[in-house]
């Protein structure tokens, strides 16, 4: 029964890769459910032990309880989440990109998620520049008003020098000295703990050809001790869910975050190093080849850094706008805006998300009181 449901879910929105590849699914506590999936013109599977002309280039290992939970909750599951970790987590060996595509095929949007993307189509078709303000341009009341207007219009906003955390001035040596022992995540391949010091060591140890998940945290959950410490200025902490951490080595050529959109408003705080972010309007979903299998974020098939225009000819007409984030900057990306990221330096960023309804309600609630807004901007850092 589980294998039939799994195959049906994978096949519904399957799009063949340029070459036939194979993925091994290892169900650690139920060998009968372990399968080799061949991704060719169609998706097919056989028992792991069966003779198969294709060697797996990716291996996904998890237990049966977590696999069942993923199939039961296609609109909400996230292998990086605390809930998934509590059920044993997912280990990925080999091609992280191929494994991510296989897992993505199991996801489905909720009705609320589809409605959020439909609302996002009010955005302009393209922008020449991202609206930009400096923290010194106005008080918190002014910033709330601008933020409310830009989110209402579904337009990104870059707030320069908004983040005044002491850590913005830290070097990597400072991070090692103060936070080197802090565990950030379990290694996707080995399952072993990875600390701040491990990542910093990896920046020097890995050759450019090895750049990837091993030296980028891929939006892992923020360590619990960092949650209150890195609460965003200007907006109340109750607006957001758990923070995500993006920490990794420089990659000015290859993307560190592939093209996708989120189904909530994203607030990206840049703490260390510089990032280049490229943005595409929600109205360009066809030009960027957005997948139909998604839940909390919607990835695209095309690699925006080196697009294959033979396979993805519409991408040649996609219109984008770039911004470079410096330490201390906060980039607000409204729901539905597609974006991808290059790391111009070794980088550390924190992102938080807020759905449209919650954001709008809190902005309306806060807007009438200039004093309260100023207090919020001053005190939220220590919350």
C-alpha positions in Angstrom: 0.0 0.0 0.0 2.7 2.5 0.9 4.7 1.7 -2.2 1.7 2.3 -4.4 0.9 5.6 -2.8 4.6 6.7 -2.9 4.8 5.9 -6.6 1.6 7.6 -7.5 2.6 10.7 -5.6 6.0 10.8 -7.3 4.5 10.3 -10.8 1.8 12.9 -10.6 4.0 15.9 -11.3 7.1 14.1 -12.5 9.2 15.8 -15.2 12.0 13.8 -16.7 15.6 14.9 -16.1 17.9 15.3 -19.2 19.5 12.0 -18.5 18.2 8.8 -16.9 19.3 8.6 -13.3 18.5 6.5 -10.2 17.7 7.2 -6.6 17.9 4.7 -3.8 15.3 5.0 -1.0 16.5 3.1 2.0 13.8 2.6 4.7 16.1 1.8 7.6 13.6 -0.3 9.6 11.7 -2.0 6.8 13.8 -3.4 4.0 10.7 -4.5 2.1 9.9 -0.8 1.5 13.4 0.1 0.2 13.4 0.8 -3.5 15.5 1.9 -6.4 13.7 4.6 -8.4 14.8 5.1 -12.0 14.0 8.6 -13.3 13.9 8.3 -17.1 11.1 9.2 -19.5 8.8 7.9 -16.8 9.5 7.1 -13.1 9.8 3.4 -12.2 11.0 1.5 -9.2 12.3 -2.0 -8.3 13.4 -3.6 -5.1 17.0 -2.7 -4.1 18.2 -6.3 -4.5 16.8 -6.6 -8.1 19.1 -6.5 -11.1 19.1 -3.0 -12.5 21.3 -1.4 -15.2 21.3 1.9 -13.4 23.5 2.7 -10.4 22.1 5.1 -7.9 23.6 8.6 -7.9 21.7 9.6 -4.8 20.6 7.7 -1.6 17.9 8.8 0.7 17.7 7.1 4.1 14.9 7.5 6.6 12.7 5.3 8.8 9.2 4.1 8.0 7.5 6.4 10.5 9.0 9.5 8.9 8.2 8.2 5.4 4.6 7.7 6.5 4.4 11.1 8.0 5.7 12.7 4.8 3.0 10.9 2.7 0.3 11.8 5.2 1.2 15.5 5.2 2.2 16.5 1.7 1.2 20.2 2.3 3.4 20.7 5.3 6.3 18.3 5.6 9.9 19.6 5.5 12.9 17.3 5.9 14.7 20.1 7.7 12.0 20.7 10.3 12.2 19.9 14.0 9.3 17.5 13.5 11.2 15.5 10.9 14.3 15.5 13.0 12.3 14.2 16.0 11.1 11.3 13.8 14.7 10.3 12.9 15.5 12.8 10.2 16.6 12.2 6.6 20.1 11.3 5.5 21.2 12.2 1.9 24.3 10.7 0.2 25.5 11.4 -3.3 23.7 14.0 -5.4 22.0 16.4 -3.1 20.2 18.1 -6.0 18.8 14.8 -7.3 17.6 13.8 -3.8 16.0 17.2 -3.3 14.1 16.8 -6.6 12.8 13.3 -5.5 11.7 14.7 -2.1 10.1 17.7 -3.8 7.9 15.4 -5.9 6.1 14.3 -2.7 5.0 17.8 -1.8 1.7 19.4 -2.6 0.4 23.0 -2.0 -2.4 23.6 0.4 -5.5 25.7 -0.7 -4.1 28.5 1.4 -0.8 28.3 -0.3 -2.3 28.4 -3.8 -4.4 31.4 -2.7 -1.3 33.2 -1.5 0.4 32.7 -4.8 -2.7 34.0 -6.6 -2.7 37.1 -4.5 1.0 37.6 -5.3 0.1 38.1 -9.0 -0.8 41.7 -8.1 2.9 42.4 -8.2 4.4 44.3 -11.1 5.6 42.2 -13.9 9.2 43.4 -13.4 11.3 46.1 -11.6 14.2 48.2 -12.7 15.4 48.6 -9.2 14.4 47.3 -5.7 13.1 50.1 -3.5 15.8 50.9 -0.9 15.8 52.7 2.4 18.5 53.3 5.0 17.7 52.9 8.7 18.7 56.5 9.1 16.1 57.7 6.6 13.3 57.7 9.1 12.0 56.4 12.5 10.3 53.1 13.1 6.9 54.6 12.3 8.0 55.7 8.9 9.6 52.3 8.2 6.3 50.5 9.2 4.4 52.7 6.8 6.8 52.0 3.9 6.9 48.2 4.7 3.1 48.1 4.8 2.8 49.9 1.5 5.4 47.7 -0.3 4.0 44.4 1.0 0.5 45.6 0.0 1.8 46.2 -3.5 3.8 42.9 -3.4 7.1 44.7 -4.1 10.5 43.8 -2.5 12.2 46.2 -0.1 15.8 46.6 0.8 16.5 48.1 4.2 20.2 49.1 4.5 21.9 49.1 7.9 18.8 47.9 9.5 20.5 45.1 11.5 22.6 46.4 14.4 23.5 43.2 16.1 27.1 43.2 17.4 27.7 40.0 15.4 27.5 42.0 12.2 31.0 43.3 12.9 32.4 39.8 13.7 35.1 38.2 11.5 35.1 34.4 11.0 37.8 34.2 13.7 35.4 35.9 16.0 32.7 33.4 15.1 35.1 30.6 15.8 36.2 32.1 19.1 32.7 32.9 20.4 30.5 30.2 18.8 32.8 27.6 17.4 31.3 24.8 19.5 27.7 25.7 18.7 26.0 22.8 16.8 24.2 24.0 13.7 22.7 20.8 12.2 23.2 17.1 11.6 25.4 16.4 8.5 23.0 15.3 5.8 25.3 12.4 4.7 26.8 11.1 8.0 24.2 12.2 10.5 27.0 13.6 12.7 26.8 17.0 14.4 28.2 19.9 12.5 29.3 23.0 14.5 30.2 26.5 13.5 33.9 25.6 13.7 33.3 22.6 11.4 31.8 24.9 8.7 34.6 27.4 9.0 37.2 24.7 8.7 35.3 23.5 5.6 35.5 26.8 3.9 39.3 26.4 3.6 39.4 22.6 3.2 37.0 22.3 0.2 38.1 22.9 -3.3 35.8 25.0 -5.5 34.6 21.9 -7.3 33.4 20.5 -4.0 31.2 23.5 -3.1 27.7 22.4 -2.0 25.7 21.1 0.9 28.9 20.1 2.8 29.8 23.8 3.2 26.3 25.4 3.2 23.7 24.9 5.9 20.8 25.1 3.4 18.4 26.9 5.7 18.7 24.7 8.7 16.9 25.7 11.8 18.4 28.4 13.9 20.1 26.9 17.1 17.6 27.4 20.0 20.0 29.6 21.9 20.1 32.0 19.0 16.3 32.5 18.5 15.8 35.4 20.9 19.3 36.7 20.4 18.7 37.2 16.6 15.1 38.4 16.7 14.6 41.0 13.9 14.4 44.7 14.7 11.3 46.7 13.8 8.8 43.8 13.8 7.5 41.9 16.8 8.9 38.4 17.3 5.4 36.9 17.4 5.1 37.7 13.7 7.5 35.0 12.7 8.0 31.3 12.9 11.4 29.6 13.6 14.4 31.2 12.1 16.5 29.5 9.4 20.3 29.8 9.1 22.2 30.2 5.8 25.9 29.8 6.6 28.5 28.8 4.0 31.5 29.3 1.8 31.9 31.8 -1.0 30.4 30.7 -4.4 30.3 33.6 -6.8 29.7 31.4 -9.9 27.4 28.6 -8.7 24.2 29.3 -6.8 24.1 28.6 -3.1 20.3 28.9 -3.2 18.5 27.8 -6.4 15.7 29.7 -7.9 12.4 29.4 -6.0 9.7 31.3 -4.3 8.3 31.1 -0.8 4.6 31.0 0.1 5.2 33.6 2.9 6.9 36.9 3.2 10.6 36.4 3.7 12.8 38.7 5.8 16.5 37.9 5.1 19.0 39.5 7.5 22.6 39.6 6.3 25.1 39.2 9.1 28.5 38.2 7.5 29.8 38.6 4.0 27.9 39.7 0.8 25.2 38.0 -1.1 23.8 38.7 -4.6 20.1 38.1 -4.8 18.3 37.9 -8.1 14.5 38.5 -8.1 11.8 37.6 -10.5 8.2 38.7 -10.3 5.5 36.2 -9.3 3.9 36.9 -12.7 6.9 35.2 -14.4 6.2 31.7 -13.1 6.0 30.3 -16.6 9.2 31.9 -17.7 11.1 30.5 -14.7 9.6 27.0 -15.1 8.2 26.7 -11.6 7.4 23.2 -10.4 3.8 22.1 -9.6 5.0 19.9 -6.7 5.6 22.1 -3.7 4.3 23.1 -0.3 6.1 25.9 1.7 8.4 26.9 -1.2 8.2 26.4 -4.9 11.4 25.6 -6.8 12.1 26.1 -10.4 13.5 23.6 -12.9 15.9 26.0 -14.6 19.4 26.8 -13.2 19.3 30.6 -13.2 23.2 30.7 -13.1 23.7 28.6 -16.2 20.3 28.2 -17.9 19.9 25.5 -20.5 17.9 27.6 -23.0 17.4 24.5 -25.3 15.4 22.8 -22.5 14.0 26.0 -21.0 13.6 28.5 -23.9 11.1 30.8 -22.1 13.7 31.7 -19.5 15.5 33.8 -22.1 12.6 36.3 -21.7 12.5 36.3 -17.9 13.1 39.7 -16.4 15.1 40.0 -13.2 16.5 42.6 -10.8 19.6 42.1 -8.7 20.5 43.4 -5.3 23.8 42.9 -3.3 23.3 42.5 0.4 26.0 43.8 2.8 26.3 42.9 6.5 23.6 44.7 8.4 21.1 44.7 5.5 17.5 43.3 5.7 15.9 42.2 2.4 12.1 41.8 2.5 10.9 39.4 -0.2 7.1 39.3 -0.6 5.2 36.1 -1.0 5.6 34.6 -4.5 8.7 36.5 -5.6 11.2 34.0 -7.2 14.8 34.5 -6.1 18.2 32.8 -6.2 21.4 33.6 -4.4 25.1 33.8 -4.9 27.6 34.0 -2.0 30.1 36.7 -3.0 32.0 36.0 0.2 31.8 33.4 3.0 28.3 34.3 4.3 26.0 34.0 7.3 22.4 35.1 7.0 19.2 34.5 9.0 15.7 34.3 7.4 12.3 34.4 9.0 8.9 34.1 7.4 5.5 35.6 8.0 2.3 34.8 6.2 0.3 37.6 4.5 -2.6 37.7 6.9 -0.4 37.9 10.0 1.8 40.5 8.5 -1.0 42.7 7.4 -2.8 42.4 10.8 0.2 43.3 12.8 1.2 46.2 10.6 -2.4 47.6 10.9 -2.2 47.1 14.7 1.1 48.8 15.1 0.7 51.7 12.6 -1.4 54.1 14.8 1.1 54.3 17.7 4.3 56.0 16.9 5.6 55.6 20.4 4.9 51.8 20.5 6.6 51.3 17.2 9.7 53.1 18.3 9.8 51.0 21.4 9.4 47.8 19.3 12.3 48.8 17.1 14.5 49.5 20.2 13.7 46.5 22.3 13.0 43.6 19.9 16.8 42.8 19.6 16.9 41.7 23.3 13.6 39.8 23.3 
